[in-house]
């Protein structure tokens, strides 16, 4: 009988190692455009939806405002985004792209392909992996 507490029997450990590896593969690609991985995720949301509140970004990325606020301040300092407090409700902060943030999308366009190449994975491999992860993480 196998001991379920051996590291080799765990599903979570290779998933953890894989997640770290993906971030490590992204790092040099993102450093070239002055983004961290969490900042890249925010930029992808904004490239898709243009303007979002902090809460909307947090919902999409499953991050709380305590994590997002300092990250967004750093992005504003780099002139990638604007943070504008709502005049209707001061608790709401709207986030929008600057021209510099919009232009960054062109530079970032090659990142997914470079990542697939670096990890030696096909589009089909990634699609299967993504679907399995989505299936597991649905609540």
PLY file of the C-alpha trace (Angstrom):
ply
format ascii 1.0
element vertex 139
property float x
property float y
property float z
element edge 138
property int vertex1
property int vertex2
end_header
0.00 0.00 0.00
1.34 3.43 -0.96
1.85 6.05 1.71
-0.31 8.99 0.64
1.91 11.37 2.59
4.95 10.79 0.37
5.74 13.86 -1.70
5.84 11.68 -4.82
2.17 10.76 -4.29
0.95 14.35 -4.07
-0.79 16.14 -6.93
-0.33 19.53 -5.30
3.48 19.41 -5.33
4.05 19.17 -9.10
1.31 21.81 -9.58
3.18 24.08 -7.14
6.51 23.46 -8.91
4.89 24.05 -12.31
3.33 27.35 -11.17
6.74 28.55 -9.97
8.32 27.47 -13.26
5.77 29.39 -15.33
6.44 32.57 -13.33
10.19 32.04 -13.75
9.74 31.68 -17.52
7.68 34.89 -17.63
10.14 36.92 -15.54
12.75 37.87 -18.21
10.04 38.48 -20.82
8.18 40.81 -18.48
11.29 42.55 -17.14
11.98 43.63 -20.73
8.73 45.62 -20.66
9.06 46.73 -17.01
6.23 44.58 -15.60
5.98 42.04 -12.84
3.71 39.04 -13.36
0.83 40.51 -11.25
1.17 43.80 -13.15
1.03 41.87 -16.43
-2.23 40.28 -15.31
-3.68 43.73 -14.55
-2.55 45.00 -17.94
-4.24 42.06 -19.69
-7.51 42.92 -17.92
-7.19 46.56 -18.95
-6.18 45.75 -22.54
-9.37 43.70 -22.76
-11.80 45.94 -20.84
-10.06 49.37 -21.09
-11.38 50.86 -17.82
-12.17 48.96 -14.65
-12.60 49.74 -10.98
-10.12 48.30 -8.50
-12.87 45.92 -7.34
-13.61 44.74 -10.88
-9.93 44.00 -11.49
-9.76 42.22 -8.14
-12.73 40.03 -9.01
-11.27 39.07 -12.39
-7.83 38.28 -10.93
-9.03 36.97 -7.56
-6.93 39.57 -5.74
-8.03 41.80 -2.87
-7.74 45.58 -2.90
-4.99 45.42 -0.27
-2.84 43.56 -2.80
-3.95 45.59 -5.81
-3.63 49.10 -4.41
0.18 49.16 -3.98
0.61 47.32 -7.28
-1.57 49.88 -9.09
0.31 52.76 -7.43
3.58 51.37 -8.82
1.97 51.01 -12.26
0.75 54.60 -12.08
4.27 55.72 -11.12
5.53 53.97 -14.30
2.82 55.89 -16.20
1.06 52.73 -17.46
-2.26 53.46 -15.73
-4.29 56.29 -14.25
-6.06 55.91 -10.91
-9.02 58.26 -10.65
-11.28 58.35 -7.61
-14.99 58.46 -8.48
-16.69 61.80 -7.90
-19.96 59.97 -7.16
-18.56 57.53 -4.58
-15.07 58.24 -3.22
-14.65 54.56 -2.24
-14.51 53.64 -5.94
-11.24 54.05 -7.82
-11.33 53.76 -11.61
-8.26 52.40 -13.38
-7.59 53.20 -17.02
-4.68 52.83 -19.41
-2.46 55.72 -20.37
-1.15 55.98 -23.93
2.07 54.41 -22.66
0.06 51.52 -21.15
-1.85 51.03 -24.40
1.41 51.00 -26.39
2.82 48.32 -24.09
0.31 45.86 -25.57
2.28 45.81 -28.83
5.47 44.87 -26.96
3.65 42.23 -24.91
2.00 40.58 -27.92
4.89 38.16 -28.44
5.07 36.99 -24.82
2.57 34.07 -24.99
4.34 32.59 -28.02
7.77 33.00 -26.45
6.51 31.33 -23.28
5.10 28.35 -25.20
8.39 28.03 -27.07
10.48 28.23 -23.88
8.35 25.55 -22.21
8.33 23.37 -25.34
4.54 23.08 -25.33
2.10 23.08 -28.21
-1.11 25.09 -28.32
-2.98 21.80 -27.89
-0.94 20.88 -24.78
-1.69 24.24 -23.20
-5.38 24.00 -24.03
-5.64 20.57 -22.39
-3.76 21.84 -19.32
-5.90 24.98 -19.10
-9.13 22.96 -19.34
-8.00 20.57 -16.58
-7.04 23.49 -14.33
-10.38 25.21 -14.95
-12.23 21.97 -14.20
-10.37 21.54 -10.90
-10.69 25.16 -9.80
-14.41 25.60 -10.49
-16.26 25.91 -7.24
0 1
1 2
2 3
3 4
4 5
5 6
6 7
7 8
8 9
9 10
10 11
11 12
12 13
13 14
14 15
15 16
16 17
17 18
18 19
19 20
20 21
21 22
22 23
23 24
24 25
25 26
26 27
27 28
28 29
29 30
30 31
31 32
32 33
33 34
34 35
35 36
36 37
37 38
38 39
39 40
40 41
41 42
42 43
43 44
44 45
45 46
46 47
47 48
48 49
49 50
50 51
51 52
52 53
53 54
54 55
55 56
56 57
57 58
58 59
59 60
60 61
61 62
62 63
63 64
64 65
65 66
66 67
67 68
68 69
69 70
70 71
71 72
72 73
73 74
74 75
75 76
76 77
77 78
78 79
79 80
80 81
81 82
82 83
83 84
84 85
85 86
86 87
87 88
88 89
89 90
90 91
91 92
92 93
93 94
94 95
95 96
96 97
97 98
98 99
99 100
100 101
101 102
102 103
103 104
104 105
105 106
106 107
107 108
108 109
109 110
110 111
111 112
112 113
113 114
114 115
115 116
116 117
117 118
118 119
119 120
120 121
121 122
122 123
123 124
124 125
125 126
126 127
127 128
128 129
129 130
130 131
131 132
132 133
133 134
134 135
135 136
136 137
137 138
